Amino acid sequence: MLQDLKVGHILGGTPWKMQVGDIIGVVFAGLVLFFPLYLMHTADVARFPGVGGFGGPNYSAPQAGLMAALSQGIVGGEMAWRW
């Protein structure tokens, strides 16, 4: 959204209209994505009670593991930087 506001400013858009458009986009995406995500979560919980759902073995958060590996590599100095 920050990129959207920056480009809109460069092109001469008004902040009020850009913010209203962003809010409409966020609300619409939230409404649309709620149902598939809810169905995925409840189906996995029904299949694997107690361990299913988001955060479980089937629907873990790979981006959290990826960010942990990146930050450990950068902080620890073990990141392979190709020039």
DRENMI-827215 format. One record per atom (N, C-alpha, C, O): residue in one letter; x, y, z. Coordinates in steps of 0.1 Angstrom, whole numbers, padded with zeros to 4 digits, always signed. Example, Ala and Ser with C-alpha at 12.3 -4.5 7.8 and 13.67 -1.06 7.14 Angstrom:
% residues 2
A+0132-0057+0078 A+0123-0045+0078 A+0132-0033+0078 A+0142-0033+0085 S+0128-0022+0071 S+0137-0011+0071 S+0129+0000+0079 S+0134+0011+0080 
//
This chain:
% residues 83
M+0008-0012+0000 M+0000+0000+0000 M+0009+0013+0000 M+0005+0023-0006 L+0020+0012+0006 L+0029+0023+0006 L+0034+0026-0008 L+0035+0038-0012 Q+0037+0016-0015 Q+0041+0017-0029 Q+0030+0024-0037 Q+0032+0032-0046 D+0018+0019-0035 D+0006+0025-0042 D+0005+0040-0039 D+0002+0048-0048 L+0006+0044-0026 L+0005+0058-0022 L+0016+0066-0028 L+0014+0078-0032 K+0028+0060-0029 K+0039+0068-0035 K+0037+0070-0050 K+0039+0081-0054 V+0033+0060-0057 V+0031+0061-0071 V+0020+0071-0074 V+0020+0079-0083 G+0009+0069-0066 G-0002+0078-0067 G+0002+0093-0065 G-0003+0102-0072 H+0010+0095-0056 H+0015+0109-0053 H+0023+0114-0065 H+0022+0126-0069 I+0032+0105-0070 I+0040+0109-0082 I+0031+0113-0094 I+0034+0122-0101 L+0020+0105-0096 L+0012+0107-0107 L+0001+0118-0104 L-0007+0121-0113 G+0001+0123-0092 G-0008+0135-0090 G-0021+0131-0084 G-0031+0139-0084 G-0023+0119-0078 G-0035+0114-0072 G-0037+0121-0058 G-0027+0125-0052 T-0049+0122-0054 T-0052+0128-0041 T-0051+0117-0030 T-0056+0106-0033 P-0045+0120-0019 P-0043+0110-0008 P-0057+0105-0004 P-0058+0093-0001 W-0067+0113-0003 W-0080+0108+0002 W-0086+0098-0007 W-0090+0087-0002 K-0085+0100-0020 K-0091+0090-0030 K-0082+0077-0030 K-0088+0066-0031 M-0069+0078-0028 M-0061+0066-0028 M-0063+0058-0015 M-0063+0046-0016 Q-0065+0065-0004 Q-0067+0058+0008 Q-0081+0051+0008 Q-0082+0040+0013 V-0091+0057+0002 V-0104+0051+0001 V-0103+0038-0008 V-0109+0028-0005 G-0096+0040-0019 G-0094+0028-0027 G-0086+0017-0020 G-0090+0005-0022 D-0076+0020-0012 D-0069+0010-0005 D-0078+0003+0006 D-0077-0009+0007 I-0086+0011+0012 I-0095+0005+0022 I-0105-0004+0016 I-0108-0015+0021 I-0111+0000+0004 I-0120-0009-0003 I-0113-0022-0007 I-0119-0033-0006 G-0101-0021-0012 G-0093-0033-0016 G-0090-0042-0005 G-0092-0054-0006 V-0087-0037+0007 V-0084-0045+0019 V-0096-0052+0024 V-0096-0064+0027 V-0107-0044+0024 V-0120-0050+0029 V-0125-0061+0019 V-0129-0072+0024 F-0124-0059+0006 F-0128-0068-0004 F-0120-0081-0003 F-0125-0092-0003 A-0107-0079-0002 A-0098-0091-0002 A-0100-0099+0011 A-0100-0111+0011 G-0103-0092+0022 G-0105-0099+0035 G-0118-0107+0034 G-0119-0118+0039 L-0128-0101+0028 L-0141-0108+0026 L-0140-0120+0017 L-0145-0131+0020 V-0133-0119+0006 V-0131-0130-0003 V-0122-0141+0002 V-0126-0153+0000 L-0111-0137+0009 L-0102-0148+0013 L-0106-0154+0026 L-0101-0165+0030 F-0116-0148+0033 F-0120-0154+0046 F-0126-0168+0044 F-0122-0178+0051 F-0134-0170+0034 F-0141-0183+0032 F-0132-0195+0028 F-0133-0205+0035 P-0123-0193+0019 P-0115-0205+0016 P-0105-0208+0027 P-0103-0220+0030 L-0100-0197+0034 L-0091-0200+0045 L-0099-0207+0057 L-0093-0216+0063 Y-0111-0202+0059 Y-0119-0209+0070 Y-0122-0223+0066 Y-0121-0232+0075 L-0125-0226+0054 L-0128-0240+0050 L-0115-0249+0051 L-0116-0260+0056 M-0104-0243+0047 M-0092-0251+0048 M-0089-0254+0063 M-0085-0265+0066 H-0090-0244+0072 H-0087-0246+0086 H-0097-0256+0092 H-0092-0265+0099 T-0110-0254+0090 T-0119-0263+0097 T-0118-0277+0092 T-0120-0287+0099 A-0115-0279+0079 A-0114-0293+0073 A-0102-0300+0079 A-0102-0312+0082 D-0091-0292+0081 D-0079-0298+0087 D-0081-0301+0102 D-0076-0311+0107 V-0088-0293+0109 V-0091-0295+0123 V-0100-0307+0124 V-0098-0315+0134 A-0110-0309+0115 A-0119-0321+0116 A-0111-0333+0113 A-0114-0344+0119 R-0101-0333+0104 R-0093-0344+0100 R-0083-0348+0111 R-0081-0360+0114 F-0077-0338+0117 F-0067-0340+0127 F-0070-0332+0140 F-0064-0322+0142 P-0079-0337+0148 P-0083-0330+0160 P-0071-0327+0169 P-0063-0336+0172 G-0071-0315+0174 G-0060-0312+0184 G-0047-0307+0178 G-0040-0299+0184 V-0044-0312+0166 V-0031-0307+0160 V-0034-0301+0146 V-0024-0295+0140 G-0046-0301+0141 G-0048-0296+0127 G-0051-0281+0127 G-0050-0275+0138 G-0052-0276+0115 G-0055-0262+0113 G-0042-0254+0110 G-0031-0260+0109 F-0043-0242+0110 F-0032-0233+0107 F-0022-0234+0118 F-0026-0233+0130 G-0009-0235+0115 G+0001-0236+0125 G+0004-0251+0128 G+0014-0254+0135 G-0004-0260+0123 G-0002-0274+0125 G+0008-0280+0115 G+0014-0272+0107 P+0010-0293+0114 P+0019-0299+0105 P+0015-0297+0090 P+0024-0296+0081 N+0002-0297+0087 N-0002-0296+0073 N-0001-0281+0068 N+0002-0279+0056 Y-0005-0272+0077 Y-0005-0258+0073 Y+0004-0250+0082 Y+0000-0240+0088 S+0017-0253+0081 S+0027-0246+0089 S+0029-0233+0082 S+0025-0230+0071 A+0037-0224+0089 A+0040-0211+0083 A+0054-0211+0077 A+0064-0209+0084 P+0056-0214+0064 P+0069-0215+0059 P+0076-0202+0058 P+0089-0202+0059 Q+0069-0191+0057 Q+0076-0178+0057 Q+0083-0175+0070 Q+0093-0168+0070 A+0077-0180+0081 A+0084-0178+0094 A+0097-0186+0095 A+0107-0180+0099 G+0098-0198+0090 G+0110-0205+0089 G+0120-0199+0080 G+0132-0199+0082 L+0115-0194+0068 L+0124-0188+0059 L+0130-0175+0065 L+0142-0172+0063 M+0122-0167+0071 M+0127-0154+0077 M+0137-0158+0088 M+0147-0150+0090 A+0134-0168+0096 A+0144-0172+0107 A+0157-0176+0101 A+0168-0172+0106 A+0157-0184+0090 A+0169-0188+0084 A+0177-0177+0078 A+0189-0176+0079 L+0170-0167+0071 L+0176-0156+0066 L+0182-0147+0077 L+0194-0143+0075 S+0175-0144+0087 S+0180-0136+0098 S+0192-0142+0105 S+0202-0135+0108 Q+0191-0155+0107 Q+0203-0162+0113 Q+0215-0162+0104 Q+0226-0160+0109 G+0213-0164+0091 G+0224-0163+0082 G+0230-0149+0081 G+0243-0148+0080 I+0222-0139+0082 I+0227-0125+0081 I+0234-0121+0094 I+0246-0116+0093 V+0228-0124+0105 V+0234-0120+0118 V+0246-0129+0121 V+0256-0124+0126 G+0245-0141+0118 G+0256-0151+0121 G+0268-0150+0111 G+0278-0155+0113 G+0266-0142+0100 G+0276-0141+0090 G+0278-0153+0081 G+0289-0155+0075 E+0268-0162+0081 E+0269-0174+0073 E+0262-0174+0060 E+0260-0184+0053 M+0256-0162+0057 M+0248-0161+0045 M+0257-0161+0033 M+0267-0154+0032 A+0254-0169+0023 A+0262-0170+0011 A+0258-0159+0001 A+0248-0159-0005 W+0266-0149+0001 W+0263-0137-0008 W+0271-0139-0021 W+0283-0140-0022 R+0263-0139-0032 R+0270-0141-0045 R+0271-0127-0051 R+0261-0119-0052 W+0283-0124-0056 W+0285-0111-0062 W+0285-0112-0076 W+0287-0102-0083 
//
